[in-house]
Amino acid sequence: MEVQAENDEKTFIVTQMINPSYFHLFNPYLRDDKARNALEENLISEIQNFGYKNSTERKHKKGDIVAYYWEDGKRYIRCEIDDVIMFNYSYHYFLFALDYGVSLFTTRAEDINPISEIIKFSKSPIMNKVALNILPAVTRFDYLNEKEEILFHNSWCPLALKLFQQSLDKASVISFEMSDNLTNHKGFLFGDLIITTFYGLQFSLSQVLVNEKVAKRASSPEEFEKYFNRVLERDIERWNDNSKTGGILKYEEGKLPLNYDDEIQIKQYISNCEPVQSRKMSVQKVIEWQQKNEMYSQIFPNEESDDTSNEKDDEGFDDTFVNSKRKTGFKLEPNQSKLVTKKLKCDNLDESIVSGISRSVSQMFN
């Protein structure tokens, strides 16, 4: 089910998140495909006309805005060079895709090309450097007064990041509300993310973190700025993660970490399903069951009668899923779905496990 926001201009996608005080937003309803395509055509034209392609003698430096050849997308995209670091006897170029809102890295200098000033500063749909209007906090117990205290802290704890991501996973629509009392500070834009779930429930992401005592609200703009500066003192690179353990280096070279492209639907970024890897495993498990049961039916053809479609399925397996004709799924015939159920019964799996698998599989395409 695809849900549209009442106000399209306030519907966003979080393309990359370091922590609640540093993330990027993309508005798909404000994108201009025609302008974007024209921009990328101009990138190709410039590279061809000026003979930049395949030149490995160029020196790229931090802060340069360049054209990078994105192999997966078969296109040139605009990037800003965030860092150039020598590692294992080769230069690693850390890039930020200006029109996609994600970081990547490459060691292939020949895929990086200079571009003209006009193209460098073309409009982008990415809201770079966004922060929630709250600050990281820790809980301490005041033994003197015998009470719990919530104090400002200079870094975000892992639980805050987990709650942030879990909230996004539950979202059908994400809206951004800019804070009136917090002005642009050091290039950051402050506000709150309002999450609307697939069930129509709405909540503030900032309030979730405050309620869980991993964040605290400042009493004044001056206090907010004071403690926000302490958060910035950690100096986390845009390509890194909150714990500064490698960030984009954990992904494959030259890959956009979210596989972000026009053909990717919003729900793949803000779905209420389980993580991508879990969904892949669920699908793979059902495919394996299907293959095993097809082989089982060939070896023991008499064990499955022709009227199995009339049998009552008491194993809790979701036949509405396996018989669905959704574009992103696959189809099992009625007799095959019963074979899956039979196989589950033969393996003596716990009923709760069977039920859990059924729910995981059915949720994938809800």
C-alpha positions, -999 to 999 in steps of 0.1 A, spaced: 0 0 0 15 33 -10 7 63 11 8 99 -1 15 128 23 -11 155 26 16 180 19 41 166 -6 66 194 1 71 181 36 77 144 27 113 134 30 137 105 29 166 102 52 193 92 28 222 89 52 224 92 90 255 95 112 236 104 143 205 124 152 226 156 151 240 148 116 219 134 87 208 142 52 173 145 37 160 141 2 126 153 -10 115 131 -39 85 152 -47 106 183 -54 131 165 -76 133 177 -112 140 146 -134 143 167 -165 169 190 -150 188 161 -134 190 143 -167 201 175 -184 228 180 -157 242 145 -162 242 149 -200 262 181 -196 286 162 -174 292 137 -202 295 164 -228 321 184 -207 342 153 -201 342 143 -238 348 179 -251 377 186 -228 393 152 -230 392 146 -192 384 110 -195 410 83 -186 435 109 -174 452 96 -142 476 125 -138 451 149 -123 454 159 -86 421 159 -67 419 176 -34 394 179 -5 366 203 -13 366 198 -51 333 194 -68 337 168 -95 320 144 -119 323 108 -108 315 78 -130 291 57 -110 295 22 -125 263 7 -112 241 35 -125 261 38 -158 262 76 -154 282 105 -142 271 121 -109 281 153 -91 302 147 -60 322 167 -35 355 153 -24 353 150 14 388 134 19 418 120 1 436 95 22 466 72 14 458 37 26 475 4 16 496 22 -9 467 37 -28 447 69 -26 412 66 -13 388 93 -25 358 98 -2 330 114 -21 296 128 -13 269 124 -41 254 159 -41 222 149 -59 217 116 -41 226 125 -5 250 95 2 287 90 6 309 65 -13 346 59 -18 368 49 -47 405 43 -55 400 49 -92 412 85 -99 405 80 -136 367 80 -128 369 114 -112 367 144 -136 367 182 -131 335 201 -142 326 237 -149 316 263 -123 280 264 -137 274 227 -132 292 227 -98 266 248 -82 234 236 -99 204 232 -76 203 199 -56 172 183 -39 194 172 -9 191 190 24 226 185 37 236 186 74 203 184 92 200 179 130 171 172 154 163 200 178 174 180 208 208 171 223 224 138 234 220 130 270 231 105 297 214 94 329 231 97 362 219 90 397 224 118 422 231 100 454 231 132 475 196 141 465 186 104 458 172 111 424 179 104 387 194 132 366 195 135 328 225 154 318 237 168 284 264 147 268 288 153 239 280 122 219 251 100 210 248 66 225 241 34 204 205 32 217 197 66 203 209 55 169 189 23 172 157 42 181 162 66 153 165 38 127 136 18 142 114 49 139 123 53 102 116 16 97 80 21 109 74 51 87 51 54 57 56 92 55 83 113 71 78 151 75 103 177 85 93 206 107 118 233 110 125 249 144 116 285 145 138 294 175 169 277 162 187 294 134 211 280 109 243 273 128 276 261 112 257 250 81 232 229 100 194 231 97 175 222 129 140 207 132 120 176 140 110 145 120 74 137 123 68 100 116 35 87 102 33 49 104 15 25 80 -13 24 105 -18 61 104 -2 68 138 19 99 141 47 108 165 77 131 169 111 114 166 127 140 189 101 132 215 108 95 213 145 100 220 136 124 249 111 99 264 138 72 263 162 95 282 189 94 255 182 130 246 173 162 263 158 195 252 177 228 257 159 255 277 171 283 254 187 287 219 219 298 237 220 267 257 213 245 226 241 262 207 266 257 236 260 220 239 256 215 201 291 229 196 304 202 220 288 175 199 305 190 168 339 189 186 339 151 179 345 162 143 329 132 126 336 131 89 306 130 66 317 96 53 322 81 87 298 67 113 289 78 149 315 55 165 342 66 139 349 30 129 351 33 91 317 43 79 316 41 42 347 18 41 324 -10 54 307 -9 20 320 -21 -14 341 4 -33 322 26 -57 288 16 -43 261 40 -32 254 24 3 216 27 0 216 15 -37 197 48 -42 183 55 -77 151 68 -93 137 33 -98 140 25 -60 107 31 -43 103 51 -11 91 21 8 125 4 4 140 32 26 111 37 50 93 4 52 79 -13 83 95 -46 73 124 -63 89 160 -53 77 169 -60 41 192 -89 49 164 -106 70 140 -102 41 164 -118 17 169 -147 41 132 -152 44 127 -152 7 156 -176 2 143 -200 29 109 -202 12 125 -208 -22 146 -236 -6 114 -251 8 97 -249 -25 126 -267 -43 129 -294 -16 91 -301 -17 90 -303 -55 117 -330 -53 98 -347 -24 66 -348 -45 85 -364 -74 100 -391 -51 67 -398 -33 40 -388 -57 13 -408 -40 16 -391 -6 -1 -360 -19 -37 -364 -31 -53 -343 -58 -78 -327 -34 -52 -312 -11 -65 -277 -20 -96 -286 1 -76 -295 32 -76 -271 61 -42 -255 68 -37 -255 105 0 -246 105 -5 -208 103 14 -205 70 2 -175 51 -13 -189 18 -24 -154 8 13 -146 4 25 -176 -15 -5 -175 -39 -3 -137 -44 6 -122 -78 25 -92 -65 51 -80 -89 80 -83 -65 71 -117 -52 69 -152 -66 39 -175 -70 34 -210 -55 6 -231 -68 -20 -243 -42 -5 -278 -41 29 -264 -36 19 -242 -7 4 -273 10 37 -291 4 55 -262 22 31 -267 51 36 -305 50 74 -300 51 71 -277 81 51 -304 99 75 -332 89 105 -312 103 87 -310 137 93 -273 139 79 -254 169 46 -238 161 58 -204 172 87 -206 148 64 -215 119 41 -187 128 71 -163 130 83 -173 96 49 -169 82 46 -134 96 81 -124 84 73 -136 48 39 -120 47 51 -86 60 76 -83 32 49 -73 7 22 -57 29 
